[in-house]
Amino acid sequence: MAEKYKVHPKGLYFVSLTVVGGIDVFTRYEYCDLLIDNINYCIEHKRLLVYEYAIMPSQLCMIVGVAEGSLPKVLRDFKSYSARNVLRAIAEQPQEGRKEWLLRLFQFFAHRYQHNAEHHFWQFGNHLVDLEKSAIRHQPSPSALDKLLKTKMVEGPEHYVYCSAYPFQRVKLSKMGNEV
């Protein structure tokens, strides 16, 4: 495996997980809250270390590491579990006006890419950027929060509820130097 793609156990990485087709699922707080619950589960049970995050309408951006184990395996488990939870919530949400459309799109992507699954939620792969080796600076998301600010959805990152900059956010964030 090329050095460029190796994931080091104690490394610090920027990861962006994107919903297939750029589908804007995380526009309802119920789905964002499920994602936060899943992140906290991985923090508590999978030893995931989350330093920064931002949930965008079709994307989750995080700066992460792991206290022990394999980051790709933790992300695989997170994506699998969160996809099942969000898809179930969409199917059971009585106020979801886009329910049939969303589920039909996720079925389309399953038939296109998997053939053995009913729905496909997250794009394949995890593009991990090693922050200790790259030029990216310690930010929750180099472009995600900028998009919010440009569209005037929020005045500042601290006003966006589903972001680590929000003072009352619920993710159990790690602090630099607290990797235990």
Contacts in CASP RR format, 6 or more apart in sequence:
PFRMAT RR
TARGET T0000
AUTHOR 0000-0000-0000
METHOD contacts of the structure
MODEL  1
MAEKYKVHPKGLYFVSLTVVGGIDVFTRYEYCDLLIDNINYCIEHKRLLV
YEYAIMPSQLCMIVGVAEGSLPKVLRDFKSYSARNVLRAIAEQPQEGRKE
WLLRLFQFFAHRYQHNAEHHFWQFGNHLVDLEKSAIRHQPSPSALDKLLK
TKMVEGPEHYVYCSAYPFQRVKLSKMGNEV
7 13 0 8 1.000
7 70 0 8 1.000
7 71 0 8 1.000
7 72 0 8 1.000
7 128 0 8 1.000
7 130 0 8 1.000
8 130 0 8 1.000
9 66 0 8 1.000
9 68 0 8 1.000
9 69 0 8 1.000
9 70 0 8 1.000
9 71 0 8 1.000
10 65 0 8 1.000
10 179 0 8 1.000
11 65 0 8 1.000
11 71 0 8 1.000
11 130 0 8 1.000
11 131 0 8 1.000
11 132 0 8 1.000
12 51 0 8 1.000
12 63 0 8 1.000
12 64 0 8 1.000
12 65 0 8 1.000
12 130 0 8 1.000
12 131 0 8 1.000
12 132 0 8 1.000
13 63 0 8 1.000
13 64 0 8 1.000
13 65 0 8 1.000
13 71 0 8 1.000
13 128 0 8 1.000
13 129 0 8 1.000
13 130 0 8 1.000
13 131 0 8 1.000
14 61 0 8 1.000
14 62 0 8 1.000
14 63 0 8 1.000
14 128 0 8 1.000
14 129 0 8 1.000
14 131 0 8 1.000
14 134 0 8 1.000
14 136 0 8 1.000
14 142 0 8 1.000
15 61 0 8 1.000
15 62 0 8 1.000
15 63 0 8 1.000
15 64 0 8 1.000
15 75 0 8 1.000
15 126 0 8 1.000
15 127 0 8 1.000
15 128 0 8 1.000
15 129 0 8 1.000
16 59 0 8 1.000
16 60 0 8 1.000
16 61 0 8 1.000
16 127 0 8 1.000
16 141 0 8 1.000
17 59 0 8 1.000
17 60 0 8 1.000
17 61 0 8 1.000
17 62 0 8 1.000
17 75 0 8 1.000
17 79 0 8 1.000
17 122 0 8 1.000
17 123 0 8 1.000
17 126 0 8 1.000
18 58 0 8 1.000
18 59 0 8 1.000
18 122 0 8 1.000
18 123 0 8 1.000
19 25 0 8 1.000
19 26 0 8 1.000
19 58 0 8 1.000
19 59 0 8 1.000
19 121 0 8 1.000
19 122 0 8 1.000
19 123 0 8 1.000
20 105 0 8 1.000
20 106 0 8 1.000
20 109 0 8 1.000
20 113 0 8 1.000
20 120 0 8 1.000
20 121 0 8 1.000
20 122 0 8 1.000
20 123 0 8 1.000
21 58 0 8 1.000
21 105 0 8 1.000
21 109 0 8 1.000
21 123 0 8 1.000
22 58 0 8 1.000
22 59 0 8 1.000
23 58 0 8 1.000
23 102 0 8 1.000
23 105 0 8 1.000
23 106 0 8 1.000
24 57 0 8 1.000
24 58 0 8 1.000
25 31 0 8 1.000
25 57 0 8 1.000
25 58 0 8 1.000
25 86 0 8 1.000
25 90 0 8 1.000
25 102 0 8 1.000
26 32 0 8 1.000
26 35 0 8 1.000
26 55 0 8 1.000
26 56 0 8 1.000
26 57 0 8 1.000
26 58 0 8 1.000
26 59 0 8 1.000
26 60 0 8 1.000
26 162 0 8 1.000
27 57 0 8 1.000
28 93 0 8 1.000
28 96 0 8 1.000
29 161 0 8 1.000
30 89 0 8 1.000
30 93 0 8 1.000
31 86 0 8 1.000
31 89 0 8 1.000
31 90 0 8 1.000
32 55 0 8 1.000
32 161 0 8 1.000
32 162 0 8 1.000
34 82 0 8 1.000
34 85 0 8 1.000
34 86 0 8 1.000
34 89 0 8 1.000
35 55 0 8 1.000
35 60 0 8 1.000
35 82 0 8 1.000
35 86 0 8 1.000
36 55 0 8 1.000
36 162 0 8 1.000
36 170 0 8 1.000
36 171 0 8 1.000
37 85 0 8 1.000
38 78 0 8 1.000
38 81 0 8 1.000
38 82 0 8 1.000
38 85 0 8 1.000
39 48 0 8 1.000
39 50 0 8 1.000
39 53 0 8 1.000
39 62 0 8 1.000
39 78 0 8 1.000
39 171 0 8 1.000
40 170 0 8 1.000
40 171 0 8 1.000
40 172 0 8 1.000
41 81 0 8 1.000
42 48 0 8 1.000
42 74 0 8 1.000
42 77 0 8 1.000
42 78 0 8 1.000
43 49 0 8 1.000
43 50 0 8 1.000
43 171 0 8 1.000
43 172 0 8 1.000
43 174 0 8 1.000
44 172 0 8 1.000
46 66 0 8 1.000
46 74 0 8 1.000
46 77 0 8 1.000
46 78 0 8 1.000
47 66 0 8 1.000
47 67 0 8 1.000
47 68 0 8 1.000
47 69 0 8 1.000
47 74 0 8 1.000
48 64 0 8 1.000
48 65 0 8 1.000
48 66 0 8 1.000
48 67 0 8 1.000
48 71 0 8 1.000
48 74 0 8 1.000
48 78 0 8 1.000
49 64 0 8 1.000
49 65 0 8 1.000
49 66 0 8 1.000
49 67 0 8 1.000
49 174 0 8 1.000
49 179 0 8 1.000
50 62 0 8 1.000
50 63 0 8 1.000
50 64 0 8 1.000
50 65 0 8 1.000
50 164 0 8 1.000
50 171 0 8 1.000
50 172 0 8 1.000
50 173 0 8 1.000
50 174 0 8 1.000
51 62 0 8 1.000
51 63 0 8 1.000
51 64 0 8 1.000
51 65 0 8 1.000
51 138 0 8 1.000
51 164 0 8 1.000
51 173 0 8 1.000
51 174 0 8 1.000
51 175 0 8 1.000
51 176 0 8 1.000
52 62 0 8 1.000
52 63 0 8 1.000
52 138 0 8 1.000
52 139 0 8 1.000
52 140 0 8 1.000
52 141 0 8 1.000
52 164 0 8 1.000
52 173 0 8 1.000
53 60 0 8 1.000
53 61 0 8 1.000
53 62 0 8 1.000
53 63 0 8 1.000
53 140 0 8 1.000
53 163 0 8 1.000
53 164 0 8 1.000
53 171 0 8 1.000
54 60 0 8 1.000
54 61 0 8 1.000
54 62 0 8 1.000
54 140 0 8 1.000
54 141 0 8 1.000
54 144 0 8 1.000
54 145 0 8 1.000
54 157 0 8 1.000
54 160 0 8 1.000
54 162 0 8 1.000
54 163 0 8 1.000
54 164 0 8 1.000
55 162 0 8 1.000
55 163 0 8 1.000
56 141 0 8 1.000
56 144 0 8 1.000
56 147 0 8 1.000
56 148 0 8 1.000
59 144 0 8 1.000
61 140 0 8 1.000
61 141 0 8 1.000
61 144 0 8 1.000
62 140 0 8 1.000
63 131 0 8 1.000
63 138 0 8 1.000
63 139 0 8 1.000
63 140 0 8 1.000
64 71 0 8 1.000
65 71 0 8 1.000
65 179 0 8 1.000
66 74 0 8 1.000
67 179 0 8 1.000
67 180 0 8 1.000
71 128 0 8 1.000
72 126 0 8 1.000
72 128 0 8 1.000
75 126 0 8 1.000
76 126 0 8 1.000
79 121 0 8 1.000
79 122 0 8 1.000
82 121 0 8 1.000
82 122 0 8 1.000
83 119 0 8 1.000
83 121 0 8 1.000
83 122 0 8 1.000
86 121 0 8 1.000
87 103 0 8 1.000
87 106 0 8 1.000
87 119 0 8 1.000
87 121 0 8 1.000
90 96 0 8 1.000
90 99 0 8 1.000
90 102 0 8 1.000
90 103 0 8 1.000
91 99 0 8 1.000
91 103 0 8 1.000
93 99 0 8 1.000
96 102 0 8 1.000
103 119 0 8 1.000
106 119 0 8 1.000
106 120 0 8 1.000
106 121 0 8 1.000
107 118 0 8 1.000
107 119 0 8 1.000
109 119 0 8 1.000
109 120 0 8 1.000
110 117 0 8 1.000
110 118 0 8 1.000
110 119 0 8 1.000
110 120 0 8 1.000
112 120 0 8 1.000
113 120 0 8 1.000
113 124 0 8 1.000
114 120 0 8 1.000
129 136 0 8 1.000
131 138 0 8 1.000
136 142 0 8 1.000
139 145 0 8 1.000
140 157 0 8 1.000
140 163 0 8 1.000
140 164 0 8 1.000
140 165 0 8 1.000
145 156 0 8 1.000
145 157 0 8 1.000
145 160 0 8 1.000
145 163 0 8 1.000
145 165 0 8 1.000
148 154 0 8 1.000
148 156 0 8 1.000
148 157 0 8 1.000
148 160 0 8 1.000
149 155 0 8 1.000
149 156 0 8 1.000
149 157 0 8 1.000
153 160 0 8 1.000
154 160 0 8 1.000
156 165 0 8 1.000
157 163 0 8 1.000
157 165 0 8 1.000
157 166 0 8 1.000
158 165 0 8 1.000
158 166 0 8 1.000
158 167 0 8 1.000
159 166 0 8 1.000
160 166 0 8 1.000
161 168 0 8 1.000
161 169 0 8 1.000
162 169 0 8 1.000
163 169 0 8 1.000
164 171 0 8 1.000
164 173 0 8 1.000
END
